[in-house]
Amino acid sequence: MKAETLNESGAAGPPAKRRSGWRILLRVCGALVAAILIAGMVAPRINAERFSNPIRRALETWLGRKVQFQAVHFTLFSGPGFSLKDVLIQEDPRYGPEPFASVQSLDARISWGALLLGKIRFSSLKLDDPVLNFAKRPGGTWNVLDLAHRLGTVNPGGLSFFPAFEVSGGRIDFRLGKRKTIFYMEGCDFSVSPERSGNLSIHFSGWPARTDRAGMGFGHLRGTIDWYPQPRRNGDQLEARIILDPSNLSELATLFAGHDIGIHGIVSSHARIDGPLDALRIRGDLHIDDIHRWDLFAANGEAWSLRYLGSLDWDAHRGNLETAPEPGAQPPPVQLTMRADRFLKQPVWSIEAKLNQVPLRRALPVARRLGMPVPDSFTATGALNGSVQYSSAKGLSGTLVMEHLSASVAGEPQFRTGVASATISSDHFHLDPATVQQTGTGTLEAGGDYYFSSGRVVASLDATEFSAEALKQTLDAWFGSPAVLDAIEEGRLSGEVKYAHEGDEPASWSGAFRMTHATLKLPGLSHRLTHCSGRFRFNDSDFSLNHFAGDIGGNVVHASYRSRAEAPAHLRLQMKAADLEEIQKVLEPALRPDSLLARLQFTRRRIPHWLAGRNLVADISIGQLSADGQKLGSLRGHLIWQGPHVQFSLLQLHPDHGLLRAGGSANLAADVPRYRFEFAASGIRWKQGLLSAQGDATTSGFGPDVMANLHVLGTFKARNFELSPDDLFDTMQGTFVFSLPDKHADLEATNIRASDDSGAWTGEAKSNRSGTKLIVDLNQNGEQRRLVGTLVPEASGGAATAATGADMR
């Protein structure tokens, strides 16, 4: 049907005209979007230096502090405004000389209303990766509280000029007077939103941490804070809701105590804090799950949920918490109280558990999870009363009273009493040590502990500069000697060894010693370690050696070692210098078959039990490694040794110039050790040039055979390659094969491509029979060229000249 034109009554016009109008509108919108995108991409590249002074004045007026920055640019996509780089916000002199904030990037959005009036005022500020200093002046307040009060009252007309404030990925340091505390917050994200009344609403998250402990932080906190510069009618100046996300209990203990107290688990909490700063009220709930000692496995299903109340004096850095029953409920049988003082300086804290008619049958599973030596066959009935304290200053202490106690092992009644009391540390009576043996240069003291509830006997021997042989003889005469001391043949020991025995259970040993002037004979080593010193700890499943130093084959060794049951042992070993052949001699029991028939390859090698059971992860560092009298450079390596198989995940050799990286494996199950490596060398100095190479290397054997059986295949590249003073190439590359038969270098290079001032060359190269010279044949468009270079340093004088002609044959 034919389209009609628009008439006076408003009938529809032609469809073509309507479509044309829509197209024009779409084109205009598209042009506007494109203009905005282009402007947004171009804006950060435009230098806004001419706005520096107004921006600086606006920030200084808002903060009351001097502000410096290196560069300023426009921004559009994140909101019209400016981006400031390398910003430094100085501190109010009352709070010290350190800057209030150091910021990599500060994004400031401008207020359109103020801009229309010809003024620069900010609607929001965002600080990326800042370092902030929260400082408290002696006898005064905190700088952030002073700043918050200033920002809340900056405009007497009732409208706060304080912009929305946001921090991303920041770090907050705390300073009391002139000294920074060991505590800080990292990974902080928070935003501060102003209200017309001057009140501030703060959302935050971050990781508390200590400057004397490495790590990402100890537990994760998040929440909201409402800050009232003018206290409310009820006196409240702060209202906060704090959430501790599920965190490791040992990390929180490290945060307060400075070290792991040995108790692990998962803890989380929700808390509400309100009141004036010197009398904040705290209430919340705490959830603890899977509590256990560090060397035990977590127990599923063991969880505690507690309500708590407390108070906090932020000005005095003092606070306390205590558990509370649910409204209308009876007090719980276990009431916890925690106190902390000087928590932003050197914290002093304590936790106390008051026990009231706690059934012993409920206490035993907790004791087992905390690692107390309570056998599964041990049972007890009765009620437990008293208190146990743990403080950062005194550790564990306390007194217990057990009413109507009945204890037995394997169902046999052993102890019954109406009331029993004990003074405890780790739940036992203690017998003070007494000197039982004394030599001219050392003493040995013995004491004991008797576990009242289980009848467990523990003997403790404390040695001071005591003969290792005499100690082993004494222990063997009384109880039998622990296997860990068998490796010590002589020397002196200082430390403590504990023997524990109960019923028909196997005896248990643990101890910690410092050894001096000792000699060690370790399985798998052909040489004894002499002049040894170090500290070691051990128990039934764990052994650690630290600060070890000893002499083996004339080389000084520094090491640390840690082994656990069902887990690889970890070794860190450092040597100032070592020779490859000497290392093989020391490791000969692991490398060489122990039977003559296996050495002659008539039978397969029998793997000794100590080698078959080896499960070791090692990091090795040698200051100067040499082979066949040649210094190779410093070596660092990481290896995994499982049974007769060794995997070198990383080897780094640093000669005088350059770097050699390799990875590979060693097979010790064969009749002779077999090695295979992949390597990459870079920055190797060759006269005035540099070489790089990569490829594969294999070898086998023992002693000198390792070098004699070496076979290397790979590719190389060189820059400024000099064969002789008259033969210099800008670049050279190719493939090569290298070996060392009869200690003479045998090198063959093919597919050579080289370039010099005359152009590109191709060819090949080969070493002479003595391995001292490299003969290179090159071709360029039919032109032949033979060059001779030196592979090893020549002797001086005529002897070298006379030998050259013979070597060329």
ZIJOJO-V78632 format. One record per backbone hydrogen bond with DSSP energy under -0.5 kcal/mol. NH is the residue of the N-H (numbers start at 0). CO is the residue of the C=O. Records with the same first field share a line. If there is no record, write none. Layout:
NH=CO / CO
//
This chain:
9=6
16=13
17=13
18=14
19=15
20=16
21=17
22=18
23=19
24=20
25=21
26=22
27=23
28=24
29=25
30=26
31=27
32=28
33=29
34=30
35=31
36=32
37=33
38=34
39=35
40=36
41=37
42=38
43=39
44=41
45=41 / 42
46=44
47=71
50=47
51=48
54=50
55=51
56=52
57=53
58=54
59=55
60=56
61=57
62=58
63=59
67=87
69=84
70=84
72=82
73=42 / 45
74=80
78=75
80=74
81=107
82=72
83=105
84=70
85=103
86=102
87=67
88=100
89=65 / 87
94=91
95=92
99=88
100=88
101=130
102=86
103=127
104=127
105=83
106=125
107=81 / 105
108=106 / 123
109=79
110=120
111=109
114=110
115=111
116=112 / 113
117=114
118=113
120=118
122=108
123=108
124=163
125=106
126=165
127=104 / 125
128=126 / 167
130=101
131=129 / 170
132=99
133=131 / 172
134=132
135=174
136=140
139=136
142=134
145=141
146=142
147=143
148=144
149=145
150=146
151=147
152=148 / 149
153=150
155=153
157=154
159=157
163=122
164=191
165=124
166=189
167=126
169=187
170=129
171=184
172=131 / 170
173=182
174=133
175=178
176=135 / 174
178=175
180=173
183=208
184=171
185=206
187=169
188=204
189=166
190=202
191=164
192=200
194=198
197=194
199=226
200=192
201=199 / 224
202=190
203=222
204=188
205=220
206=185
207=205 / 218
208=183
210=181
212=209
217=207
218=216
220=205
221=242
222=203
223=240
224=201
225=238
226=199 / 224
227=236
228=226
230=228
231=235
234=231
236=274
237=274
238=225
239=272
240=223
241=270
242=221
243=268
244=219 / 242
246=266
248=264
251=247
252=248
253=249
254=250
255=251
256=252
257=253
260=258
263=261 / 291
265=288
266=246
267=286
268=243
269=284
270=241
271=282
272=239
273=280
274=237
278=275
279=311
280=273
281=309
282=271
283=307
284=269
285=305
286=267
287=303
288=265
289=301
291=263
292=368
293=261
295=292
299=297
301=298
302=300
303=287
305=285
306=323
307=283
308=321
309=281
310=319
311=279
312=317
313=276 / 311
316=312
317=312
318=339
319=310
320=337
321=308
322=335
323=306
328=325
334=332 / 353
335=333
336=351
337=320
338=349
339=318
340=347
341=316
342=316
344=341
346=344
347=340
348=346
349=338
350=389
351=336
352=387
353=334 / 351
354=352 / 385
355=332
357=383
358=356
359=381
361=358
362=358
363=359
364=360
365=361
366=362
367=363
368=364
369=365
370=367
371=366
373=371
374=372
377=374
378=407
380=405
382=402
383=357
384=400
385=354
386=398
387=352
388=396
389=350
390=394
391=348
394=390
396=388
398=386
399=421
400=384
401=419
402=382 / 400
403=417
404=416
405=380
406=414
407=378
408=411
409=376
410=376
411=408
412=410
413=406
414=406
416=404
419=401
421=399
423=397 / 421
428=449
430=447
431=429
433=445
435=443
436=443
438=441
442=463
443=436
444=461
445=433
446=459
447=430
448=457
449=428
450=448 / 455
451=449
454=450
456=500
457=448
458=498
459=446
460=496
461=444
462=460 / 494
463=442
465=492
467=490
470=466
471=467
472=468
473=469
474=470
475=471
476=472
477=473
478=474
479=474
484=481
485=482
487=484
488=486 / 518
489=518
491=515
492=465
493=513
494=462
495=511
496=460
497=509
498=458
499=507
500=456
504=501
507=499
509=497
510=537
511=495
512=535
513=493
514=533
515=491
517=531
518=489
519=528
520=486
521=519
524=521
525=585
528=519
529=527 / 550
531=517
532=548
533=514
534=545
535=512
536=543
537=510
538=541
542=562
543=536
544=560
545=534
547=558
548=532
549=556
550=529
551=554
554=551
556=549
557=573
558=547
559=571
560=544
561=569
562=542
563=566
564=540
566=563
568=614
569=561
570=616
571=559
572=618
573=557
574=620
575=555
577=623
579=625
582=578
583=579
584=580
585=581
586=582
587=584
589=523 / 586
590=586
591=587
592=670
598=594
599=595
600=597
601=596
602=596
606=604
607=605
610=607
611=607
612=608
613=610
615=640
616=568
617=638
618=570
619=636
620=572
621=634
622=574
623=575
624=632
625=577
626=629
629=626
631=624
632=624
633=653
634=621
635=651
636=619
637=649
638=617
639=646
640=615
641=639 / 644
642=613 / 640
644=641
645=665
646=639
647=645 / 663
648=637 / 646
649=637
650=661
651=635
652=659
653=633 / 651
654=652
658=681
659=652
660=679
661=650
662=677
663=647
664=675
665=645
666=673
667=643 / 665
673=666
674=698
675=664
676=696
677=662
678=694
679=660
680=692
681=658
683=690
685=688
688=685
689=718
690=683
691=716
692=680
693=714
694=678
695=712
696=676
697=710
698=674
700=672
704=701
705=702
706=703
707=703
708=704
709=706
710=697
711=737
712=695
713=735
714=693
715=733
716=691
717=731
718=689
719=729
720=728
721=719
722=720 / 726
723=726
726=723
727=725
728=720
729=754
730=754
731=717
732=752
733=715
734=749
735=713
736=747
737=711
738=745
739=709
742=739
743=740
745=738
746=744
747=736
748=764
749=734
751=762
752=732
753=760
754=730
755=758
758=755
760=753
761=778
762=751
763=776
764=748
765=774
766=746
767=772
768=806
770=767
773=788
774=765
775=773 / 786
776=763
777=775 / 784
778=761
779=782
782=779
784=777
786=775
788=773
789=722
790=771
791=771
799=796
800=796
801=797
802=798
803=799
804=800
805=801
806=802
807=803
808=805
//
